[in-house]
Each structure stands twice: as C-alpha cells, then as structure tokens.
C-alpha cells in the first residue's frame, strides 16, 4: 500500500508540474486575468440590465398571458362548481340562497370572470 501510495503521489506531483506549465506568473498573464475579471463583472452588469427589461420580452409577455388564461379558466371552473353545489343544496334541503352564502362565506357578488 505504501508503494502504491508513493506512486500515486509521484503521479500527482507530475500532474501538478504539468499543470503549472503555461501558468507562470507573468505580467501578460496578470493582465489577462485582470481583463477576464473585468469582463466577468461587465457580463454580470449587462445580465442585470437585461433582467430589468425582462417584463418587456415578448416571450415572457406571452407566457404571462397563457398563465392568466389558465388561471381565469380555473377560477371560472370553481365558480361553476360553487353554483352547482348551491343549486343542489337548494333543491335537496330547501335552503335559501342567502342562507347558503352566509353559512359558507360565499360573497353575494360572486360571478364568473369575463
């Protein structure tokens, strides 16, 4: 195990030495690293600016329209379900509509969304 570990250590040392080739600290490399950092910072700033205007993106607007359409259909479906249950309760138990609304907390102005 010791011999095997020693061989692994030597292989890793050689790999480290190989990796250092071309990464010597030179003025040119330092300038490139600095330029890279500046470009990354600029990229983040531009990305933030694009995100600010994301609401105006046609794809996002269309996605919002589709989401609103689905939500509207769901709200109307639940409203229809409430009306069906109220109708059933009126027929089955002879309750008044106002009593059903009051008992279950249903607003008097409940209606479908246009």
N, C-alpha and C positions, 0 to 999 in steps of 0.2 A: 504494500500500500504506500509505503514511504517513497519507493522508487517511482511508482505511478504518479503520486502527487508531485514529486520533483519534476517529472516530465511535463505534467500539466502546467506547473509554474513556469518552466522554461518556455513552453509554447505560448503562454500568456505574455511573458516578458517580450518575446519576439514579436508578438502581435501588437503590443504597446509600442515598441520601437518602430514597427512598420507604420502604425497609425500616426506617429509623430512626424513622419516624413511629409513634407509639404505644409506642415502646421507650425513651422518655426515662427517665433515672434519677430516679425519684421515690420518696418514702417508701412509697407504696402498692405500687409495682412491687417494691421491695426486700422488702416484707413478703410479697408473693405468691410471689416467688422463694424466700424462706426457707421459706414454708409448703410450697411444692412440694418442696423438698429434704427437709423433714421427712416429708412423705407418702411420698416415694420410699423413704426409709430404713425407714419403718414397713412399707411393702409388702414390702421385702426380708426384714424380720424375720418377718412373717407367712408369707411364702413358705417361709422356712427352717423355721418351726414346722410348717407343713403337710407339708413333705418329711420331717420327723422321724416323722410318723404315717402315712407313705405305705404302710408294710407292712400297715396295718390296712384299707386301702382295698379294698372288695370286688372291684373290677375288677382290681387288682394281684394279689390272692389267687387269683382265677380264672385269671389269666394264668400265675401260678406253677404252678397245678395242671395246666394244659394243657401247659406246658413239661415238667413232671415226667412226665406221661403219655407224651409223645413220647420223652423220654429213656429211660424204662423199656421202651417198645416197641423202641427201638433196641438197648438192652443185651440184651434177650431175643433179638432177631434175630441179633445177633453171637454170642451163646451157642449158639444153634441152629446157626449156621454152623460154629462150632468143633466141636460134637458131630458134625456131618455129615462134616467133614474127618477127624476121629479115626476114625469108623466106616469111612470109605473107606480110610484108611491101614491099619487093622487087617485089612480084607478083602483089600486089594491086596498088602500086603507082609508080613502076618502078625505085625506088631509087637504087643507087649503094650501095654495102655493106659497103664500106669505109665511105660513107656519113652517113649511119645509125649509124655506130660505132662512128663517130665523134660527131654526134648530141646527142647521148645518153650516151656518155662517156664510151663506151664498149671498153675494151682493145683489141688490134689486136691479141694478143696471147691467147685469151680466148679459153679454151678447157676443155674437161672432165677430171676429176681426176681419175687416174688409181688405 
